[in-house]
Amino acid sequence: MKTRDLLLALDQGSSSSRAALFDLKGRIVAFAQRPVRTKRLKALWSEHDPMELAKTLEFSLDQVLSQIGPRDRVLAAGLAVQRSTIVFCERGTFKPVAAAPSWMDGRAAEFVSLLQERQGEIRGLSGLYATPYYSAPKIRWFLDHEPKVRALADAGRLLCAPVSTFIAARLTKGAVVAADPTCAQRTLLMNLDTAAWDPGLLAYFGLSAEILPSIRSSAGDWGAVERRGRKIPLLATVGDQQSAAIGLGAANEGDAVANYGTGAFLLRHTGPRPSSAPGLLASAAATVGELRGYYLEGTVHAAGTSFEWLKNNLGLMKDAKAVEEAFRKSKRRVLMLPAIGGLGAPRWDYKTKTAFFGLDSQTTRHDLVRATAEGLCMLLADAAAVMTASGSAVTRAQVAGGLSRCDALMSFQADALGATLERRKEVEATALGAVILAAKAAGLPDPERMADAKVEKTFAPKSDETARAKRRSEWTAFVESTQRLSREICL
């Protein structure tokens, strides 16, 4: 059997843990996936079992390694992870001592409300807004409410680890205990300019850098993974959205991507300097040595989550195919605001409730599913409108993620954005981005060519600007009225 040179991608997300082996042309030769559960014990709470995050990824890793021959060589590995989720564990042993609050978790909203007068300073330092979405408020909440976390901190043994830190440290037996800038920024404690823990940000949350990992470049030596008789250099760790952007070839100024998973994210590369726009994030791109870049980012908290809610709580759909079916069978227009877990960019509103508007005696489940899909698209279009107003218009974007496989949803999204969307044949963009970074660190020639997959389908806007403006005006009125009602009526 011919020897193959391969690259390993490890992708730990909110809904699943995946492992994939790519050849040097960017083609998947082995793939494994395990689901991940999200527990929602109370309103606004959203958490994971840290050991489930680790073990489902390790299981997937073992599965893909079992699918290749003994002569195949795995040259390097890259790790991509969900951002803002935080793990509380013992430094040295990496044994978790509490649940891991997800990036979707909003339990720290009350504490964050005390920092509203500091928003300008916090954003200026971090590139982010002080919201319960990020890790620092969750760290503060767990220190104040979880005795085991507090006891470990008092003993000087607490490590508050982004998922990347926790996973990498377990896989490499503690060779490196660090976070890269794309994950470190999501703690709300990293200075965007210096890529170091910021004393001022730490002070706002009453935290010490001693409980945090170090910060190092996304691509580089992260130790070695020893599994199934193989020793594989781990040469990259990165946040999932930045990794997906790399996997879609959107690593240059002006490039844009929309990624649809548990949440939905719109990123536009702004070059070597961060750009500012009201309500949007200035996000660090993956780093290779001293090379740095930035994205303007808009986030929707509940994308796949909204459809899971329709399926599991309301029984309105069986699987993702129901979204495409809903666009075909829906006959009546309904508006829906997907606010499970709060409204993300540009509103950052954790009080407004999920709402439907326009139901009557003829409304069907197809109308409600379609309305949810359209609501998701309109929220992402709201972020794009802010980008345009700030001089960073999105006229073309690469799309990825499970929901991007729905043609009807992508067609509506293109229309809502007023932009052309391109969907490539390779949908594992996050995993591909991680191996491209690892290949760069390994010194392989021209690894970016792996992102040159052919465009499978293009979606262009169908409405004219007048129709788009009317729809946006109606949508804005709906959202603002729902926000007002949510403030006036406490349920």
DOMI-892263 format. One line per field, with one value per residue (C-alpha): residue number from 0; residue in one letter; x, y, z. Coordinates in steps of 0.2 Angstrom, whole numbers. Layout:
! DOMI-892263
k = [NUM,...] $
r = [A,...] $
u = [X,...] $
v = [Y,...] $
w = [Z,...] $
This chain:
! DOMI-892263
k = [0,1,2,3,4,5,6,7,8,9,10,11,12,13,14,15,16,17,18,19,20,21,22,23,24,25,26,27,28,29,30,31,32,33,34,35,36,37,38,39,40,41,42,43,44,45,46,47,48,49,50,51,52,53,54,55,56,57,58,59,60,61,62,63,64,65,66,67,68,69,70,71,72,73,74,75,76,77,78,79,80,81,82,83,84,85,86,87,88,89,90,91,92,93,94,95,96,97,98,99,100,101,102,103,104,105,106,107,108,109,110,111,112,113,114,115,116,117,118,119,120,121,122,123,124,125,126,127,128,129,130,131,132,133,134,135,136,137,138,139,140,141,142,143,144,145,146,147,148,149,150,151,152,153,154,155,156,157,158,159,160,161,162,163,164,165,166,167,168,169,170,171,172,173,174,175,176,177,178,179,180,181,182,183,184,185,186,187,188,189,190,191,192,193,194,195,196,197,198,199,200,201,202,203,204,205,206,207,208,209,210,211,212,213,214,215,216,217,218,219,220,221,222,223,224,225,226,227,228,229,230,231,232,233,234,235,236,237,238,239,240,241,242,243,244,245,246,247,248,249,250,251,252,253,254,255,256,257,258,259,260,261,262,263,264,265,266,267,268,269,270,271,272,273,274,275,276,277,278,279,280,281,282,283,284,285,286,287,288,289,290,291,292,293,294,295,296,297,298,299,300,301,302,303,304,305,306,307,308,309,310,311,312,313,314,315,316,317,318,319,320,321,322,323,324,325,326,327,328,329,330,331,332,333,334,335,336,337,338,339,340,341,342,343,344,345,346,347,348,349,350,351,352,353,354,355,356,357,358,359,360,361,362,363,364,365,366,367,368,369,370,371,372,373,374,375,376,377,378,379,380,381,382,383,384,385,386,387,388,389,390,391,392,393,394,395,396,397,398,399,400,401,402,403,404,405,406,407,408,409,410,411,412,413,414,415,416,417,418,419,420,421,422,423,424,425,426,427,428,429,430,431,432,433,434,435,436,437,438,439,440,441,442,443,444,445,446,447,448,449,450,451,452,453,454,455,456,457,458,459,460,461,462,463,464,465,466,467,468,469,470,471,472,473,474,475,476,477,478,479,480,481,482,483,484,485,486,487,488,489,490] $
r = [M,K,T,R,D,L,L,L,A,L,D,Q,G,S,S,S,S,R,A,A,L,F,D,L,K,G,R,I,V,A,F,A,Q,R,P,V,R,T,K,R,L,K,A,L,W,S,E,H,D,P,M,E,L,A,K,T,L,E,F,S,L,D,Q,V,L,S,Q,I,G,P,R,D,R,V,L,A,A,G,L,A,V,Q,R,S,T,I,V,F,C,E,R,G,T,F,K,P,V,A,A,A,P,S,W,M,D,G,R,A,A,E,F,V,S,L,L,Q,E,R,Q,G,E,I,R,G,L,S,G,L,Y,A,T,P,Y,Y,S,A,P,K,I,R,W,F,L,D,H,E,P,K,V,R,A,L,A,D,A,G,R,L,L,C,A,P,V,S,T,F,I,A,A,R,L,T,K,G,A,V,V,A,A,D,P,T,C,A,Q,R,T,L,L,M,N,L,D,T,A,A,W,D,P,G,L,L,A,Y,F,G,L,S,A,E,I,L,P,S,I,R,S,S,A,G,D,W,G,A,V,E,R,R,G,R,K,I,P,L,L,A,T,V,G,D,Q,Q,S,A,A,I,G,L,G,A,A,N,E,G,D,A,V,A,N,Y,G,T,G,A,F,L,L,R,H,T,G,P,R,P,S,S,A,P,G,L,L,A,S,A,A,A,T,V,G,E,L,R,G,Y,Y,L,E,G,T,V,H,A,A,G,T,S,F,E,W,L,K,N,N,L,G,L,M,K,D,A,K,A,V,E,E,A,F,R,K,S,K,R,R,V,L,M,L,P,A,I,G,G,L,G,A,P,R,W,D,Y,K,T,K,T,A,F,F,G,L,D,S,Q,T,T,R,H,D,L,V,R,A,T,A,E,G,L,C,M,L,L,A,D,A,A,A,V,M,T,A,S,G,S,A,V,T,R,A,Q,V,A,G,G,L,S,R,C,D,A,L,M,S,F,Q,A,D,A,L,G,A,T,L,E,R,R,K,E,V,E,A,T,A,L,G,A,V,I,L,A,A,K,A,A,G,L,P,D,P,E,R,M,A,D,A,K,V,E,K,T,F,A,P,K,S,D,E,T,A,R,A,K,R,R,S,E,W,T,A,F,V,E,S,T,Q,R,L,S,R,E,I,C,L] $
u = [0,6,12,2,7,-8,-14,-25,-39,-47,-63,-72,-88,-104,-114,-101,-83,-75,-58,-53,-38,-34,-21,-10,-22,-35,-46,-54,-48,-55,-68,-77,-89,-97,-112,-110,-124,-128,-137,-149,-154,-161,-166,-150,-139,-130,-116,-106,-98,-79,-75,-88,-80,-63,-68,-79,-65,-52,-64,-66,-47,-45,-58,-49,-32,-40,-45,-28,-13,3,13,3,12,2,14,5,-11,-22,-35,-50,-62,-78,-74,-79,-83,-72,-66,-62,-49,-34,-18,-6,-19,-32,-46,-62,-70,-86,-97,-91,-102,-105,-102,-121,-122,-130,-130,-118,-129,-132,-114,-111,-125,-114,-100,-111,-103,-86,-91,-81,-65,-67,-71,-56,-44,-52,-61,-76,-91,-94,-108,-111,-107,-88,-78,-73,-90,-93,-76,-82,-99,-91,-79,-93,-105,-96,-86,-75,-69,-66,-57,-45,-42,-38,-26,-17,-21,-35,-34,-47,-45,-52,-58,-42,-31,-40,-40,-22,-15,-24,-18,0,1,3,17,10,-3,-8,-21,-19,-25,-41,-47,-38,-47,-64,-60,-63,-46,-34,-27,-31,-16,-3,-10,-6,-17,-22,-21,-35,-47,-42,-46,-64,-68,-58,-47,-29,-18,-12,-28,-26,-14,-1,-4,6,4,-9,3,19,24,10,18,14,-1,3,-11,-13,6,8,17,9,16,2,6,-9,-24,-37,-55,-67,-73,-56,-52,-67,-62,-45,-53,-63,-49,-54,-38,-35,-42,-60,-63,-79,-87,-103,-103,-119,-118,-125,-123,-121,-106,-102,-83,-75,-56,-50,-31,-17,-26,-42,-58,-72,-91,-105,-111,-98,-83,-65,-59,-41,-37,-26,-7,8,23,22,10,-7,-24,-41,-60,-75,-87,-106,-114,-131,-132,-146,-144,-144,-150,-166,-170,-166,-178,-192,-188,-186,-197,-211,-211,-212,-199,-189,-172,-163,-172,-188,-180,-179,-197,-204,-198,-207,-223,-225,-239,-241,-228,-223,-210,-199,-185,-173,-167,-163,-148,-150,-147,-129,-121,-125,-138,-131,-148,-150,-167,-178,-188,-190,-206,-217,-228,-242,-250,-268,-280,-271,-253,-244,-229,-220,-223,-215,-200,-198,-200,-186,-174,-178,-176,-159,-154,-161,-151,-135,-141,-142,-123,-119,-129,-117,-102,-108,-112,-94,-86,-83,-97,-100,-104,-98,-95,-90,-103,-100,-108,-123,-136,-127,-132,-150,-152,-168,-160,-145,-155,-165,-149,-141,-157,-157,-138,-139,-123,-118,-114,-103,-104,-90,-90,-80,-91,-78,-71,-66,-56,-48,-43,-34,-24,-19,-12,-3,4,11,19,26,34,25,24,9,-3,-16,-20,-29,-43,-45,-60,-72,-88,-102,-116,-118,-133,-137,-149,-166,-175,-171,-165,-182,-190,-175,-177,-195,-192,-178,-190,-203,-190,-183,-200,-204,-187,-189,-207,-202,-187,-199,-212,-198,-193,-211,-217,-207,-211] $
v = [0,17,28,44,60,66,81,78,91,90,101,102,112,115,102,89,84,79,72,72,67,77,73,87,92,96,81,71,53,48,56,53,63,61,72,84,87,105,106,120,118,135,150,158,143,133,121,106,92,96,77,74,88,79,61,63,72,58,45,53,55,36,32,41,34,17,20,23,11,8,16,32,47,60,75,87,91,107,110,121,124,133,150,158,142,140,125,126,113,109,116,101,87,96,88,98,104,111,111,121,136,138,153,153,154,170,167,182,195,203,206,212,225,234,237,246,263,255,248,261,257,238,238,249,237,220,224,216,221,217,204,187,179,180,170,183,186,167,165,179,170,153,160,168,154,137,132,120,133,145,133,128,147,150,135,143,128,134,135,144,136,140,124,124,125,111,99,103,100,83,77,83,78,96,100,117,126,140,149,157,175,170,160,171,186,178,178,197,198,200,217,216,227,218,200,199,198,216,222,234,221,209,223,226,208,206,192,188,182,168,158,159,150,159,166,160,161,150,141,134,120,115,98,81,70,51,40,22,20,37,53,68,86,97,113,124,129,141,147,139,154,160,143,142,158,151,135,145,155,171,177,193,210,212,193,188,172,167,151,143,131,131,150,160,171,184,189,202,203,221,218,221,233,231,241,248,248,250,234,223,215,218,200,193,182,167,172,164,171,190,190,197,201,206,203,213,201,199,185,177,166,154,147,128,130,138,123,111,121,119,100,95,108,111,96,106,97,81,85,99,93,101,119,116,109,123,136,125,123,139,150,163,176,175,185,176,184,170,176,160,164,183,194,195,209,222,223,213,211,197,202,201,185,174,179,175,188,187,170,167,152,147,147,130,123,126,144,144,134,146,161,155,153,170,178,170,177,195,195,192,205,217,214,216,233,240,234,243,259,258,257,238,232,214,211,193,180,162,151,135,125,113,126,132,116,122,131,140,147,153,160,171,175,182,192,199,204,210,200,185,170,155,138,126,107,105,109,105,122,123,107,112,129,120,109,123,132,116,114,132,128,112,122,113,122,133,125,139,129,116,130,131,120,123,133,121,134,153,162,180,193,192,208,226,238,245,229,225,242,239,221,228,242,230,218,233,238,220,218,235,232,215,223,235,222,212,226,231,213,202,184] $
w = [0,-5,10,12,21,31,42,58,62,79,80,97,95,105,96,92,93,76,70,52,42,27,13,7,-6,7,4,19,20,37,48,64,75,92,98,113,125,131,148,151,170,171,160,153,159,146,151,146,155,152,152,139,128,130,129,113,104,110,104,87,86,90,77,62,67,66,48,41,38,47,33,33,41,51,49,61,70,72,85,83,97,102,110,126,134,150,160,178,182,194,187,184,184,173,183,181,197,189,174,159,156,137,127,126,145,152,171,174,166,183,186,169,171,184,171,158,162,158,141,131,141,140,122,119,127,122,106,114,124,142,140,149,132,137,149,162,169,170,180,192,194,198,210,219,219,217,233,224,212,226,236,222,219,237,236,221,210,200,181,171,154,137,129,118,133,142,127,122,139,141,124,126,145,150,138,134,145,135,124,107,104,96,112,124,118,121,140,139,148,134,127,109,105,115,115,133,149,153,171,169,162,176,189,182,185,201,194,194,179,190,186,168,155,145,128,113,94,85,75,83,95,106,111,104,104,108,102,95,94,85,90,81,83,88,79,80,91,86,88,77,68,64,58,47,39,35,28,16,10,18,26,17,19,12,13,22,28,36,46,52,67,85,82,67,63,50,49,37,37,40,37,49,60,70,64,74,71,84,91,82,88,83,83,83,68,70,72,64,72,73,58,65,57,62,58,61,68,70,80,82,97,92,75,76,94,87,76,90,101,87,86,105,114,101,90,74,65,64,57,47,31,38,35,16,16,26,13,0,9,19,12,25,31,50,59,72,83,88,105,114,124,120,105,100,89,86,101,115,123,136,142,126,123,108,99,84,76,63,68,63,61,45,52,50,57,40,43,60,54,39,50,62,47,40,58,59,42,46,62,52,40,54,58,39,39,53,43,28,37,44,27,27,16,13,-6,-7,6,8,18,28,42,43,39,24,15,15,-2,2,18,9,-5,8,16,0,-2,15,14,-3,-6,-16,-6,-12,-5,-8,-9,6,21,35,34,53,52,36,43,58,47,36,51,57,39,40,56,49,35,21,5,0,13,8,-8,2,4,-15,-16,-31,-28,-28,-28,-29,-22,-28,-21,-30,-23,-27,-14,-12,-7,4,13,16,23,34,41,45,54,64,70,75,85,93,99,106,115,122,128,135,146,151,154,166,163] $
